[in-house]
Protein backbone atom coordinates (compact mmCIF):
# COMPACT_ATOMS: atom_id res chain seq x y z
CA UNK A 1 0.00 0.00 0.00
CA UNK A 2 1.30 3.47 -0.83
CA UNK A 3 1.90 5.66 2.21
CA UNK A 4 -0.38 8.59 2.91
CA UNK A 5 0.08 11.75 4.85
CA UNK A 6 -2.19 14.25 6.52
CA UNK A 7 -2.45 17.75 5.12
CA UNK A 8 -4.74 19.98 7.13
CA UNK A 9 -7.72 17.68 7.56
CA UNK A 10 -7.27 15.61 4.40
CA UNK A 11 -5.30 12.45 3.81
CA UNK A 12 -3.30 12.83 0.61
CA UNK A 13 -2.03 9.78 -1.27
CA UNK A 14 1.74 9.73 -1.67
CA UNK A 15 1.35 9.20 -5.43
CA UNK A 16 -0.02 12.74 -5.83
CA UNK A 17 0.63 13.56 -9.48
CA UNK A 18 1.82 17.09 -8.60
CA UNK A 19 5.01 15.67 -7.08
CA UNK A 20 7.50 13.44 -8.88
CA UNK A 21 8.22 9.92 -7.70
CA UNK A 22 11.84 10.88 -7.10
CA UNK A 23 10.87 13.84 -4.91
CA UNK A 24 8.38 11.76 -2.94
CA UNK A 25 10.98 9.09 -2.38
CA UNK A 26 13.58 11.62 -1.26
CA UNK A 27 11.13 13.30 1.13
CA UNK A 28 10.02 10.00 2.62
CA UNK A 29 13.58 8.75 3.19
CA UNK A 30 14.64 12.12 4.60
CA UNK A 31 11.84 12.47 7.14
CA UNK A 32 12.01 8.79 8.13
CA UNK A 33 15.67 9.22 9.01
CA UNK A 34 14.89 12.39 10.96
CA UNK A 35 12.21 10.58 12.94
CA UNK A 36 14.64 7.80 13.77
CA UNK A 37 17.26 10.33 14.84
CA UNK A 38 15.08 12.37 17.21
CA UNK A 39 13.50 9.22 18.64
CA UNK A 40 16.98 8.23 19.81
CA UNK A 41 17.21 11.47 21.80
CA UNK A 42 19.41 13.40 19.37
CA UNK A 43 18.27 16.86 18.25
CA UNK A 44 20.72 18.44 15.83
CA UNK A 45 19.12 21.75 14.85
CA UNK A 46 21.63 23.86 12.89
CA UNK A 47 21.92 27.55 13.82
CA UNK A 48 19.58 27.15 16.82
CA UNK A 49 20.89 29.44 19.60
CA UNK A 50 22.22 27.30 22.43
CA UNK A 51 21.25 29.95 24.97
CA UNK A 52 17.56 29.10 24.41
CA UNK A 53 18.15 25.55 25.64
CA UNK A 54 20.12 26.89 28.61
CA UNK A 55 17.13 29.04 29.54
CA UNK A 56 14.87 26.00 29.25
CA UNK A 57 17.20 23.94 31.45
CA UNK A 58 17.26 26.65 34.09
CA UNK A 59 13.48 26.65 34.31
CA UNK A 60 13.43 22.85 34.45
CA UNK A 61 15.80 22.88 37.44
CA UNK A 62 13.69 23.43 40.55
CA UNK A 63 16.80 24.42 42.51
CA UNK A 64 17.76 27.19 40.08
CA UNK A 65 17.29 30.74 41.34
CA UNK A 66 15.73 33.57 39.30
CA UNK A 67 19.17 35.19 39.28
CA UNK A 68 20.52 32.22 37.33
CA UNK A 69 17.93 32.72 34.60
CA UNK A 70 18.64 36.45 34.48
CA UNK A 71 22.37 35.72 34.22
CA UNK A 72 21.82 33.26 31.35
CA UNK A 73 19.60 35.67 29.45
CA UNK A 74 22.01 38.52 30.09
CA UNK A 75 24.87 36.52 28.59
CA UNK A 76 23.27 37.01 25.16
CA UNK A 77 22.57 40.73 24.66
CA UNK A 78 20.27 40.15 21.69
CA UNK A 79 18.10 37.77 23.72
CA UNK A 80 18.07 40.20 26.65
CA UNK A 81 16.93 42.96 24.30
CA UNK A 82 14.17 40.73 22.90
CA UNK A 83 12.99 39.83 26.39
CA UNK A 84 12.83 43.46 27.48
CA UNK A 85 11.05 44.39 24.25
CA UNK A 86 8.50 41.63 24.80
CA UNK A 87 7.89 42.54 28.44
CA UNK A 88 7.34 46.20 27.47
CA UNK A 89 5.03 45.39 24.57
CA UNK A 90 1.33 46.19 24.52
CA UNK A 91 0.56 42.47 24.40
CA UNK A 92 2.21 41.78 27.78
CA UNK A 93 2.22 45.23 29.38
CA UNK A 94 -1.10 46.86 28.43
CA UNK A 95 -0.84 49.36 31.28
CA UNK A 96 2.39 50.75 29.82
CA UNK A 97 4.15 50.42 33.16
CA UNK A 98 7.81 51.37 32.88
CA UNK A 99 10.30 48.51 32.90
CA UNK A 100 14.04 48.89 32.61
CA UNK A 101 15.80 45.87 34.13
CA UNK A 102 16.03 42.28 32.99
CA UNK A 103 15.00 40.72 36.31
CA UNK A 104 11.72 42.64 36.27
CA UNK A 105 11.10 41.47 32.68
CA UNK A 106 11.66 37.82 33.64
CA UNK A 107 9.40 38.18 36.69
CA UNK A 108 6.65 39.93 34.74
CA UNK A 109 6.55 37.41 31.92
CA UNK A 110 6.96 34.21 33.95
CA UNK A 111 8.49 30.90 32.91
CA UNK A 112 6.30 30.08 29.92
CA UNK A 113 6.33 33.52 28.34
CA UNK A 114 10.09 33.94 28.83
CA UNK A 115 10.55 30.68 26.94
CA UNK A 116 8.15 31.92 24.28
CA UNK A 117 10.17 35.12 23.85
CA UNK A 118 13.34 33.02 23.69
CA UNK A 119 11.85 30.94 20.88
CA UNK A 120 10.91 34.12 19.02
CA UNK A 121 14.53 35.21 19.35
CA UNK A 122 15.70 31.81 18.09
CA UNK A 123 13.51 31.90 14.98
CA UNK A 124 14.67 35.44 14.18
CA UNK A 125 18.32 34.41 14.50
CA UNK A 126 17.82 31.33 12.33
CA UNK A 127 16.02 33.32 9.65
CA UNK A 128 18.93 35.75 9.46
CA UNK A 129 21.56 33.02 9.08
CA UNK A 130 23.10 33.02 5.62
CA UNK A 131 22.99 29.22 5.42
CA UNK A 132 19.23 29.21 6.07
CA UNK A 133 18.28 31.93 3.58
CA UNK A 134 16.64 29.34 1.25
CA UNK A 135 14.02 28.65 3.94
CA UNK A 136 13.79 32.10 5.59
CA UNK A 137 10.35 32.77 4.14
CA UNK A 138 9.04 29.38 5.25
CA UNK A 139 10.38 29.94 8.77
CA UNK A 140 8.62 33.32 8.99
CA UNK A 141 5.33 31.91 7.72
CA UNK A 142 5.53 29.02 10.17
CA UNK A 143 6.27 31.34 13.09
CA UNK A 144 3.46 33.72 12.10
CA UNK A 145 1.06 30.77 12.19
CA UNK A 146 2.50 29.64 15.53
CA UNK A 147 1.86 33.06 17.08
CA UNK A 148 -1.74 32.92 15.83
CA UNK A 149 -2.24 29.44 17.30
CA UNK A 150 -0.69 30.60 20.59
CA UNK A 151 -3.01 33.62 20.73
CA UNK A 152 -6.05 31.40 20.29
CA UNK A 153 -4.72 28.78 22.72
CA UNK A 154 -4.56 31.36 25.49
CA UNK A 155 -8.18 32.40 24.93
CA UNK A 156 -9.48 28.81 24.62
CA UNK A 157 -7.58 27.70 27.74
CA UNK A 158 -9.48 30.21 29.85
CA UNK A 159 -12.60 28.13 29.22
CA UNK A 160 -10.86 25.12 30.78
CA UNK A 161 -8.68 24.34 33.79
CA UNK A 162 -5.55 24.46 31.59
CA UNK A 163 -3.06 27.23 32.36
CA UNK A 164 -3.37 29.96 29.69
CA UNK A 165 0.39 30.62 29.78
CA UNK A 166 1.17 26.92 29.34
CA UNK A 167 -1.33 26.76 26.47
CA UNK A 168 0.26 29.85 24.91
CA UNK A 169 3.75 28.30 24.97
CA UNK A 170 2.38 25.03 23.58
CA UNK A 171 0.77 26.96 20.73
CA UNK A 172 4.07 28.68 19.97
CA UNK A 173 5.86 25.33 19.91
CA UNK A 174 3.19 23.29 18.13
CA UNK A 175 5.12 23.66 14.85
CA UNK A 176 8.55 22.72 16.22
CA UNK A 177 8.45 19.47 14.25
CA UNK A 178 7.87 21.40 11.02
CA UNK A 179 10.62 23.86 11.92
CA UNK A 180 13.02 20.98 12.56
CA UNK A 181 12.15 19.39 9.22
CA UNK A 182 12.51 22.66 7.28
CA UNK A 183 15.89 23.55 8.78
CA UNK A 184 17.34 20.07 8.43
CA UNK A 185 16.22 19.91 4.80
CA UNK A 186 18.73 22.67 4.01
CA UNK A 187 21.68 20.49 4.93
CA UNK A 188 20.36 16.97 4.36
CA UNK A 189 17.98 17.21 1.39
CA UNK A 190 18.61 20.63 -0.12
CA UNK A 191 16.60 19.92 -3.26
CA UNK A 192 13.50 19.65 -1.06
CA UNK A 193 13.91 23.26 0.13
CA UNK A 194 12.66 24.48 -3.24
CA UNK A 195 9.70 22.10 -3.22
CA UNK A 196 6.62 24.26 -2.44
CA UNK A 197 4.79 21.22 -1.11
CA UNK A 198 7.52 20.10 1.27
CA UNK A 199 5.37 20.48 4.37
CA UNK A 200 2.52 18.59 2.71
CA UNK A 201 4.91 15.80 1.80
CA UNK A 202 6.10 15.39 5.37
CA UNK A 203 2.90 16.41 7.19
CA UNK A 204 2.24 12.95 8.58
CA UNK A 205 5.51 13.05 10.53
CA UNK A 206 5.76 16.54 12.01
CA UNK A 207 3.69 15.91 15.16
CA UNK A 208 5.66 12.87 16.33
CA UNK A 209 8.95 14.58 15.49
CA UNK A 210 7.82 17.66 17.42
CA UNK A 211 6.97 15.52 20.43
CA UNK A 212 10.40 13.90 20.37
CA UNK A 213 12.14 17.28 20.12
CA UNK A 214 10.23 18.68 23.11
CA UNK A 215 10.91 15.56 25.17
CA UNK A 216 14.62 15.76 24.40
CA UNK A 217 14.65 19.43 25.40
CA UNK A 218 12.97 18.61 28.70
CA UNK A 219 9.58 20.25 28.22
CA UNK A 220 6.60 19.02 30.21
CA UNK A 221 5.18 15.70 29.11
CA UNK A 222 1.70 17.17 28.67
CA UNK A 223 3.15 19.70 26.20
CA UNK A 224 4.91 16.97 24.22
CA UNK A 225 1.73 14.88 24.19
CA UNK A 226 -0.38 17.82 23.04
CA UNK A 227 2.00 18.53 20.15
CA UNK A 228 1.83 14.85 19.22
CA UNK A 229 -2.00 14.90 19.40
CA UNK A 230 -2.55 18.12 17.44
CA UNK A 231 -3.87 16.32 14.35
CA UNK A 232 -5.83 13.69 16.33
CA UNK A 233 -9.22 15.21 15.62
CA UNK A 234 -11.08 12.04 16.57
CA UNK A 235 -9.28 11.33 19.85
CA UNK A 236 -11.66 9.98 22.45
CA UNK A 237 -13.31 12.76 24.46
CA UNK A 238 -12.33 12.90 28.13
CA UNK A 239 -14.37 14.09 31.09
CA UNK A 240 -12.37 17.30 31.35
CA UNK A 241 -10.68 19.22 28.58
CA UNK A 242 -6.89 18.94 28.61
CA UNK A 243 -4.01 20.68 26.85
CA UNK A 244 -4.36 18.44 23.79
CA UNK A 245 -8.00 19.48 23.38
CA UNK A 246 -7.04 23.15 23.66
CA UNK A 247 -4.32 22.80 21.02
CA UNK A 248 -6.42 20.75 18.58
CA UNK A 249 -9.28 23.27 18.69
CA UNK A 250 -6.89 26.21 18.43
CA UNK A 251 -5.08 24.84 15.37
CA UNK A 252 -8.40 24.37 13.59
CA UNK A 253 -9.53 27.86 14.59
CA UNK A 254 -6.23 29.35 13.41
CA UNK A 255 -6.72 27.65 10.04
CA UNK A 256 -10.07 29.41 9.72
CA UNK A 257 -8.36 32.80 10.24
CA UNK A 258 -6.64 32.30 6.90
CA UNK A 259 -9.89 31.58 5.06
CA UNK A 260 -11.76 34.36 3.22
CA UNK A 261 -15.05 35.65 4.60
CA UNK A 262 -17.54 34.28 5.30
CA UNK A 263 -15.47 31.98 7.51
CA UNK A 264 -16.45 28.41 8.16
CA UNK A 265 -15.07 26.56 11.17
CA UNK A 266 -14.73 22.83 10.56
CA UNK A 267 -15.89 21.59 13.95
CA UNK A 268 -17.39 18.34 12.73
CA UNK A 269 -15.22 15.34 13.50
CA UNK A 270 -13.08 17.17 16.07
CA UNK A 271 -14.12 15.98 19.52
CA UNK A 272 -12.07 18.72 21.21
CA UNK A 273 -14.83 21.28 20.58
CA UNK A 274 -17.38 19.07 22.32
CA UNK A 275 -15.04 18.28 25.22
CA UNK A 276 -14.30 21.96 25.83
CA UNK A 277 -17.96 22.86 25.25
CA UNK A 278 -17.50 25.26 22.36
CA UNK A 279 -20.39 26.24 20.10
CA UNK A 280 -20.05 27.99 16.75
CA UNK A 281 -20.92 31.25 18.47
CA UNK A 282 -18.22 30.62 21.08
CA UNK A 283 -15.67 29.96 18.35
CA UNK A 284 -16.57 33.15 16.52
CA UNK A 285 -16.16 35.13 19.75
CA UNK A 286 -12.80 33.47 20.45
CA UNK A 287 -11.54 34.37 16.98
CA UNK A 288 -12.67 37.98 17.38
CA UNK A 289 -10.91 38.26 20.74
CA UNK A 290 -7.74 36.55 19.47
CA UNK A 291 -7.60 38.77 16.40
CA UNK A 292 -7.66 41.88 18.59
CA UNK A 293 -4.56 40.60 20.35
CA UNK A 294 -2.80 39.25 17.30
CA UNK A 295 -1.38 42.52 16.05
CA UNK A 296 0.36 43.33 19.33
CA UNK A 297 1.53 39.72 19.69
CA UNK A 298 3.02 39.77 16.20
CA UNK A 299 4.80 42.99 17.08
CA UNK A 300 6.19 41.45 20.27
CA UNK A 301 7.03 37.98 19.01
CA UNK A 302 6.96 38.30 15.24
CA UNK A 303 9.56 37.39 12.67
CA UNK A 304 10.60 40.53 10.78
N, C-alpha and C positions, 0 to 999 in steps of 0.2 A: 504494500500500500504506500502511496506517495505521502510524504509528511505534509502536515498542514500547519498553519500558524494563525494566530489571532490578530486581527487588525481592527482596532476599535471594538465593535461588537459583532464582527463578522469573521468566520473562519475562511481563509483564503487558501485554495489548493496551491501546493508548491510548484505545480506546472503552469502557473499563470503565464500566459503567452506574452505579457509585456516584459518579462525578464528572461534572459537567455538561460539555457541549461547550465552553461559554464558559470555564469554569475550566481545562479541558485546553488550550485554545488560548492562554489567558493564560500558563499555566505554561510551555508550549513556547516561546512567543515570548520570555518573560522569561529562561529559562535559555539559550536560543540566543544571545541578546545578551550575556549574561554570559560565555559561552564565547568569543565573539568578542573581547570586551574583554580578558580575561586572556591570551588567546593573543597579543595584541599587546604584552604586557608591562606592562599597566596593572593594578594591584591596588588598588582603592579599597574599603577595608574600614572603614566608619564605626565610630568609637569604639574602634578597635584601638589600644592604647597604642604610640606611636612608639618608646618606649624598648626594646621587645622586638625591634624590627628593628635598633636600634643595637647591642644585645647580639649579635644574630646576625652583623651585619657585623664586629664586633670579632673574633669567633671565626673568621670567614672570612678575615681578614687575617693572614697568617702572620707579618707584622712587628709585630703588635700585642702589647704586653706584658700580663701578667696584671693589672698595675696599671691599665691602661686599662679592662679589663672591670670591675674593682672600682669604678673611678671612675664608669663609666656606670651600673652597678647602684645605686651610692650616691646618684646624682642623683635617684632616685625612691625616697623612703623606704618607700613601700608595697611596692615590688618587693624592696627590701633586706630588709624584714621577712619577706616570703614566702620569700625564699631562705634566710635564717637558720632560719626555721621548718621548711623542708623538710630542710635539712642536719642539724637536731637530731632529726628525726622517727625513730620506730622503724624505718620502712622503709629509711632511708638511714644510720642511726646506731644499729644494734642494740646496740652495746656501751654506749650511753649516755654516751659520752665528751663531756666539756664542750666547748662551742664558743661563743665570744663575738664573734669578729670576722668581718667580711664576707670578707676575703681567705681565711681558713681555710675558710669555707663554699664559696667558689668552687673552691678547690683540692680539697676533699673530694668534691664532687659531680662535677667534671669538665665538659667542654664540653657533652656531650649532655644531662646531667641538669640543668645550669644552664638550658639552653634549654627543657627540659621544665618546670621550675619557672616560668620566665618566661611560658610559654604558659598555665600554670595561673593565674598572676596576670592575664594578659590576659583569659581567659574570665571570671574573677570580676569584673573591672572592666566588661566589656561587659554582663554580666548585670545589674549594678547601675545601668546607665545608664537614665535615665528613658525615653529614646527607644526603647530596646530591650526595655522591659517586656513588650510583646506576645509576644516570643519567648524570654523568660527561662527558662521551663520547658524549652523545646526545647533551649536551649543547655546547660542543666544535664544533661539526659538524654544529649545527645550527648557531653559531656565525661565523664560517668560511664562510658559505653560505651568511650570512648577510653582511659581509665585501665585498664579491664579488658583491652582488647586489648593495651595496653602491657605489663601484668603478664605476660600469656601470652607475648608476643613475647620477653621477656627469658628466660623459661624455655626456650622452644623454641630460641632462638638458641644456647643452651649445648650443644645437640646437633649444632651445625653449626660452621663456621668463621666465622660472622657475629658481629660484636661485639655482646654483649648490650646494652650501653648505646646503640649505634646502633639496634638493633632496638627498644629501649624508646622512644626518641624517635620513631621511625617509627610505632610503634603509637599514640603520643599524637597524632601529626599525621595519621593515616590519614583522619580525618574532616574535614580542613581544607576540602575542597571543599564538604561539606555545611554547615559553619559559614559559609562565604562565601555560599552560596546563602540560608541562613536570614536572615542579617543584612541582605543586600542586598534581600531581599523586603520588609523593613520600609519602605524608602524608595522602591523601584521598583515593587513589586506588592503593596501593603499588604493587598489582599483575600485574597492567598494565605496570609498569616500565620495566618489563622483556619481554613485548610483542614487538617484533621487528617492528610490523606494527601499533604501537600506533598512530603515526602521520597520517597514512592513515585513521585509524579509526575515528579520530576526525578532519580530514582535512576540512570538511564542516563548522566547527565552528570557526576556528582560526582567520579568518579575522575580524568577528564581535566582538570577544572577544578582539582582539588587538585594535580595534577602541575604545571600551569601556575603556580599560586600559589607552590609551593615553588621552582620554577625562578626565578621573578622575585625571590624573597626570597634567592636564593643558596644554597639547601641543596644537599647533595651529589646528584649525578645519580642515584646508585643509590637514594636515598630517594625522589626524584621518580618514578623508574620503578616502584618498589615500590608507591607509592600509586596510580599509574596501573594497575598490574596486579592490584590487590587483588581484583577480581571475576573475574579470568581463571582460572577453576578448571581449564580444560582446556589451559592453556599447556603447551607441549612440555617434558617433563622434561629437565633438564640433568644433567651428570655429577656436579656438586656442588651442594648446596642453596645458594641465594643469598637475599638479603634479601626478594625478592618471594615466594619459597616460604615463608619464615618468616611474613611478614605474611598471606598467603592462608590458611595453616593456622590462624593465631592468630585471625583474624576469624571463621572458621567455628567454632573452639572457643569463642570468646567468645559467639557466638550460642547455643551449647548451654547456657551458663551460665544463660541466661534461660528455658530450657525447664523444665517441671516434671519431677520424678523419676517414673519412671526416665528418665534422659537418653539421648538417642540422638545420636551424632555422625555427621553426614552426610559420610563420607569418600569415598564413591563418586563418581567423576567429578572429584575434585580431585587432580591429579597431585602437588601439593606434599607430601602425606602420604607418597607413595611415594618421592619424591626425598629427603626428609629421613630416611625410614626409620622412620616412626611407625606402630605398631600400635594397635589399639583400647585395649589395656592401657596403652601408653605415653601415649596421649591422656588416659585417665582419671587417670593419675598426674600428668600436667602440670596438669590442671584442679585436682586436689586441692592441689598445691603452690601454684599461682597464687592459689587461693581463700584460702589461709592468709595470703598477703601482701596480698591485696586490701584488707582493712580498714585496715591501716596506710597503704597507698598512697592510699586515698580520703581518709584523714585529712590526709595530707601535701599531696596535689595536688587534692583534691576541690573541688567547686563548692557552697558552702553556700547 
